């Protein structure tokens, strides 16, 4: 809320300089998601604006979309993830489980949905897990998404993302079905919280369960 007031105050002279004298309002919408999941509603807002949709219609659509946005994330380093969780008071990730998972190279698939983040699968190996997440996303694309958008965030160089197994197949599926892929390097805040090399994939779809 404080940020919105700051924008309202600072944006007024910019609009006046550009010759815009019409009323200006700002609406804050909770995406109910994180990392790449926050991009789904942002992309849709721009798309609806370009279509000439009204403010009320855009707001209603985005609020509905936020309820159907799924953000999936696979961390590389379980020890780092556990340490960060503990600094925030979250002790749900145990040391024994972390040690065992690291020894066996088990990676959790975390899902952010409607404001709740939780593990939905445990897969072996980061690259294999990434390939399975991409494959799952391809299946959802073929079934039909609620927006023609897939957002992908990676905690490292984009070239590393492109080299992950299954990513080329995801890009091909998106092209075939008219879905646009938005790639981004994970924000510094994101990497601080989940560690370097983490992978995040997000899209909007009807309720479903993750399956590898």
C-alpha positions in Angstrom: 0.0 0.0 0.0 2.8 2.4 0.9 4.5 1.7 -2.5 1.2 2.4 -4.3 0.9 5.8 -2.7 4.5 6.6 -3.6 3.8 5.7 -7.3 0.7 7.8 -7.3 2.6 10.9 -6.0 5.7 10.4 -8.2 3.9 9.5 -11.4 1.7 12.6 -11.6 4.4 15.1 -12.8 5.6 12.4 -15.3 2.0 12.1 -16.8 1.7 15.9 -16.9 5.0 16.3 -18.8 3.7 13.7 -21.3 0.5 15.7 -21.7 -1.8 13.2 -19.9 -4.3 15.1 -17.8 -6.9 12.4 -17.3 -7.5 10.9 -13.8 -5.0 8.2 -12.8 -5.7 5.4 -10.4 -3.6 2.4 -9.2 -4.9 -1.0 -8.2 -2.8 -3.4 -6.2 -3.5 -7.1 -7.0 -2.1 -10.0 -5.0 -0.8 -12.6 -7.5 -1.0 -15.2 -4.8 2.2 -16.6 -6.3 5.9 -16.1 -6.4 9.0 -16.1 -8.7 7.9 -16.9 -12.3 4.2 -17.1 -11.2 4.1 -13.3 -10.6 4.7 -12.8 -14.4 1.5 -14.4 -15.5 -0.9 -11.7 -14.4 1.5 -8.9 -15.5 1.7 -10.3 -19.1 -2.0 -10.7 -19.2 -2.6 -7.1 -18.0 -0.5 -5.8 -20.9 -2.3 -8.0 -23.4 -5.7 -6.9 -22.2 -4.6 -3.3 -22.3 -3.4 -3.6 -25.8 -6.8 -5.1 -26.7 -8.5 -2.0 -25.4 -10.2 -3.7 -22.4 -11.5 -1.4 -19.7 -10.1 -1.1 -16.2 -12.9 -3.0 -14.5 -12.7 -5.9 -17.0 -8.9 -6.1 -16.6 -9.1 -6.1 -12.8 -11.8 -8.8 -12.8 -9.8 -10.9 -15.2 -6.5 -10.6 -13.3 -8.1 -11.4 -10.0 -9.7 -14.5 -11.5 -6.4 -15.4 -13.2 -4.4 -15.1 -9.9 -6.7 -17.9 -8.4 -5.6 -20.2 -11.3 -1.9 -19.5 -11.6 0.4 -22.4 -10.8 4.1 -21.7 -10.1 6.4 -24.7 -9.9 10.0 -24.5 -8.6 12.9 -27.0 -8.3 15.8 -26.0 -6.1 19.3 -27.3 -6.7 20.8 -27.0 -3.2 18.6 -28.5 -0.4 21.0 -27.5 2.4 20.9 -23.9 1.2 17.1 -24.0 1.0 16.8 -25.4 4.5 19.2 -22.8 5.9 17.2 -19.9 4.4 13.9 -21.4 5.6 15.3 -21.6 9.2 16.4 -17.9 9.1 12.7 -17.0 8.4 11.5 -19.2 11.2 10.3 -22.1 9.0 11.6 -25.3 10.6 9.5 -27.7 8.5 12.6 -28.8 6.5 14.5 -31.2 8.7 18.2 -31.8 8.7 17.9 -35.6 8.3 15.5 -35.2 5.4 17.8 -32.6 3.8 20.9 -34.8 4.3 19.2 -37.9 2.9 17.7 -36.0 0.0 21.1 -34.5 -0.9 22.8 -37.9 -0.6 20.3 -39.5 -2.9 20.2 -36.4 -5.2 16.4 -36.0 -4.5 14.9 -32.7 -5.6 11.5 -31.5 -4.3 9.1 -30.0 -6.8 7.5 -27.0 -4.9 4.2 -25.6 -6.0 2.9 -22.1 -5.3 -0.9 -21.9 -5.7 -3.4 -19.5 -4.2 -1.0 -18.2 -1.7 0.3 -21.6 -0.4 3.7 -23.0 -1.2 4.2 -26.7 -0.7 6.1 -29.7 -2.1 4.1 -31.8 -4.5 6.7 -34.3 -5.7 10.2 -35.7 -5.0 12.3 -36.5 -8.1 15.8 -37.7 -8.6 18.4 -35.5 -10.1 18.1 -31.8 -11.0 18.3 -32.2 -14.7 16.0 -35.2 -14.8 13.6 -33.3 -12.5 13.7 -30.2 -14.8 13.0 -32.4 -17.8 9.9 -33.9 -16.1 8.7 -30.4 -15.1 9.0 -29.2 -18.7 7.3 -32.4 -19.9 4.4 -31.8 -17.5 4.1 -28.2 -18.7 4.0 -29.4 -22.3 1.0 -31.7 -21.4 -0.8 -28.8 -19.8 -0.2 -26.7 -22.9 -1.7 -29.4 -25.1 -4.7 -29.6 -22.8 -5.1 -25.9 -23.0 -4.0 -23.0 -20.7 -6.1 -20.1 -19.5 -3.7 -17.6 -21.1 -1.2 -18.0 -24.0 1.7 -17.6 -21.6 4.3 -19.6 -19.9 6.8 -17.8 -17.6 10.2 -19.4 -16.9 12.7 -18.1 -14.3 16.2 -19.5 -13.8 18.8 -18.7 -11.1 21.7 -18.4 -13.4 22.6 -17.7 -17.1 19.8 -18.1 -19.6 22.2 -20.2 -21.7 22.2 -22.7 -18.9 18.4 -22.8 -19.0 18.4 -23.4 -22.7 20.7 -26.3 -22.2 18.5 -28.1 -19.7 16.9 -31.4 -21.1 13.3 -30.9 -22.2 13.5 -27.2 -22.6 13.7 -27.3 -26.4 10.6 -29.5 -26.4 8.8 -27.0 -24.2 9.7 -24.2 -26.6 8.5 -26.2 -29.6 5.2 -27.0 -27.9 4.6 -23.4 -27.1 5.3 -22.4 -30.7 2.9 -25.1 -32.0 0.1 -24.1 -29.7 0.5 -20.3 -29.9 1.8 -19.9 -26.4 4.5 -17.3 -25.7 7.4 -18.1 -23.4 8.7 -15.3 -21.2 12.2 -16.1 -19.9 14.0 -14.3 -17.1 16.9 -14.6 -14.8 15.6 -15.1 -11.3 15.7 -11.9 -9.2 18.4 -11.5 -6.6 15.8 -11.8 -3.9 14.6 -15.1 -5.4 18.1 -16.5 -5.6 18.9 -15.4 -2.1 15.8 -17.3 -0.8 16.1 -20.5 -2.9 19.7 -20.6 -4.0 21.5 -20.3 -7.3 20.5 -22.5 -10.2 16.8 -23.0 -9.1 14.3 -23.4 -11.9 10.8 -21.9 -11.8 8.0 -22.5 -14.3 4.5 -20.9 -14.2 1.2 -20.9 -16.2 -2.5 -20.5 -15.6 -4.7 -23.5 -15.9 -7.7 -25.2 -14.5 -7.2 -27.1 -11.1 -4.9 -30.1 -11.5 -2.4 -32.3 -9.8 1.3 -32.4 -10.6 2.4 -35.7 -12.3 5.8 -36.5 -13.5 
